[in-house]
Amino acid sequence: MLDSNLAMDRGKLSYISKLLNGETVIFQALNETPPLTLPELANRFGVDDSHDITFIVSLLYFLGILTLNGESEIGYLNFKIPNLVVRKLYVERLFEMFLPLDTERYEGRQLFYLTRYLISWTPNWHCNDAMRI
């Protein structure tokens, strides 16, 4: 559970994820490859523009849920998630989108942390080693 002070950011991210292309932007922000890029930030926001990726990325930036991360080779603005706390908001939102029931989210978290633990504590493990066991 995240700090209650982040409830407003969680609500904003939830709203944006429900917009057309919002889910795509959230996935790309988490993946970081390729980075989210825009030629320029949107300078006006209208209801008709809410499906546009430029609108969504700009809104996330102005809300502080994305931050600038330099420029691409062709001068486009690169964006990334600003810190681990906000990254956790993105991950929690994905859990809510794909695992709508609390029990599913709990089981998904347990599996994620178990898998992460096993991978981090299995030095130089290869498929060939598994065949020998």
Beta strands, then each sheet from edge to edge (+ up, - down):
strand 1: 36-38
strand 2: 67-71
strand 3: 77-80
sheet 1: 1+ 3- 2+
end
